[in-house]
Amino acid sequence: MSGSIDFKLSLEIRIDWSDLDMYEHVNNISIMQYLQSGRVNFWEATGIHEYYKKANISTMLVSSKCDFKKALSYPGTAVVKSATDFIGNSSFGLAHNIFNDHGELCADSRDVVVWYDFNDKKTRPIPEWLRDKLNEH
């Protein structure tokens, strides 16, 4: 799924013992938490989090899909790489790849988020400043 995406954002996460399942691999729920960390990293890099604190308008996750490619193990690190996948009118997509210490692809994920006004409780068109930031990432 990630053939032509330029992943500009990267976040290294230490794998903890508590992230493991009974097979001593990183649990799929932990993988989803790593992806959440990747989204937060994206929100901070693009100014979305800062804008939310001022205007109470931000993103709302409406879909998240993950294909598990290879197990992650302890000890080690997970490297979450994130990028804009597409930009629509009031929604956009994020692509995330998670790699292990050897640079092997372990998870390939896609998110869809909407630009959401928490004051009025409805979606809004993506503003131009955010489109510019999304195109940078």
C-alpha positions as CSV (number, residue, x, y, z in Angstrom):
1,M,0.0,0.0,0.0
2,S,2.9,2.4,0.6
3,G,4.7,2.3,-2.7
4,S,4.9,6.0,-3.7
5,I,4.3,7.8,-0.4
6,D,7.1,10.0,0.8
7,F,7.2,9.5,4.6
8,K,8.6,12.7,6.0
9,L,7.7,12.3,9.7
10,S,9.3,9.6,11.8
11,L,8.8,8.7,15.5
12,E,10.9,6.1,17.3
13,I,9.1,4.2,20.1
14,R,10.7,1.9,22.6
15,I,9.0,-1.4,22.8
16,D,8.1,-2.2,26.4
17,W,7.6,-5.7,27.9
18,S,4.0,-4.6,28.6
19,D,3.4,-4.2,24.9
20,L,3.7,-8.0,24.3
21,D,1.1,-10.7,23.9
22,M,1.2,-14.3,25.1
23,Y,3.3,-15.2,22.1
24,E,5.9,-12.6,23.2
25,H,5.2,-10.4,20.1
26,V,4.0,-6.8,20.2
27,N,0.2,-7.1,20.7
28,N,-2.1,-5.7,18.0
29,I,-3.6,-3.3,20.5
30,S,0.0,-1.9,21.2
31,I,0.4,-1.5,17.4
32,M,-2.7,0.6,17.3
33,Q,-1.3,2.7,20.2
34,Y,1.9,3.2,18.2
35,L,-0.2,4.4,15.3
36,Q,-2.0,6.8,17.6
37,S,1.4,8.2,18.6
38,G,2.2,8.6,14.9
39,R,-1.1,10.6,14.5
40,V,-0.3,12.8,17.5
41,N,3.2,13.4,16.0
42,F,1.5,14.5,12.8
43,W,-0.9,16.8,14.6
44,E,2.0,18.5,16.4
45,A,4.1,18.8,13.2
46,T,1.2,20.4,11.2
47,G,-0.1,22.7,13.9
48,I,-3.4,20.9,14.2
49,H,-3.0,20.4,17.9
50,E,-2.1,24.0,18.6
51,Y,-5.1,25.1,16.4
52,Y,-7.5,22.9,18.4
53,K,-6.4,24.5,21.7
54,K,-7.3,28.0,20.3
55,A,-10.4,27.3,18.2
56,N,-11.8,23.9,19.4
57,I,-11.7,22.7,15.8
58,S,-9.5,19.8,14.8
59,T,-9.6,16.3,13.4
60,M,-11.8,13.4,14.2
61,L,-10.7,9.8,13.3
62,V,-13.4,8.1,11.3
63,S,-11.5,5.1,9.9
64,S,-8.3,3.2,10.7
65,K,-7.1,0.2,8.9
66,C,-3.9,-1.8,9.6
67,D,-2.3,-4.7,7.8
68,F,0.2,-6.6,10.0
69,K,3.2,-7.6,7.9
70,K,5.8,-8.9,10.4
71,A,5.9,-9.3,14.2
72,L,7.7,-6.8,16.4
73,S,9.6,-8.1,19.4
74,Y,11.1,-7.0,22.7
75,P,13.7,-5.7,23.2
76,G,13.6,-3.2,20.3
77,T,12.1,-0.1,18.8
78,A,9.2,0.6,16.5
79,V,9.7,3.4,14.0
80,V,6.4,4.9,13.0
81,K,6.6,6.9,9.7
82,S,3.6,9.1,8.8
83,A,2.6,11.1,5.7
84,T,-0.5,12.6,4.1
85,D,-2.2,10.0,1.9
86,F,-4.9,12.2,0.3
87,I,-6.7,15.5,0.8
88,G,-10.5,15.8,0.2
89,N,-13.0,18.6,0.9
90,S,-13.5,18.0,4.6
91,S,-11.5,14.9,5.1
92,F,-7.9,13.7,4.5
93,G,-6.0,10.5,4.8
94,L,-2.9,9.5,6.7
95,A,-0.5,6.7,5.8
96,H,1.6,5.1,8.5
97,N,4.3,2.4,8.2
98,I,5.9,0.8,11.3
99,F,9.4,-0.6,10.9
100,N,11.5,-2.7,13.3
101,D,15.1,-2.2,14.2
102,H,16.2,-3.9,11.0
103,G,14.2,-1.5,8.8
104,E,11.7,-4.2,7.9
105,L,8.0,-3.2,7.4
106,C,5.9,-4.6,10.2
107,A,2.6,-2.7,9.8
108,D,1.0,-0.7,7.0
109,S,-1.9,1.5,8.1
110,R,-4.3,4.0,6.6
111,D,-6.4,6.5,8.5
112,V,-9.2,8.8,7.4
113,V,-10.0,11.9,9.5
114,V,-12.5,14.7,9.1
115,W,-12.0,18.3,9.9
116,Y,-14.4,18.7,12.8
117,D,-15.8,21.8,14.6
118,F,-16.3,20.7,18.2
119,N,-18.3,23.9,18.9
120,D,-21.0,23.2,16.3
121,K,-20.5,19.4,16.3
122,K,-20.2,19.1,12.5
123,T,-17.6,18.7,9.8
124,R,-16.1,21.7,8.1
125,P,-14.1,22.2,4.9
126,I,-10.3,21.9,5.4
127,P,-8.9,25.4,5.7
128,E,-6.3,26.6,3.2
129,W,-3.5,26.9,5.9
130,L,-4.0,23.2,6.7
131,R,-4.1,22.1,3.1
132,D,-0.7,23.8,2.7
133,K,0.7,21.9,5.8
134,L,-0.8,18.6,4.6
135,N,0.9,19.1,1.3
136,E,4.2,19.5,3.1
137,H,3.8,16.2,4.9
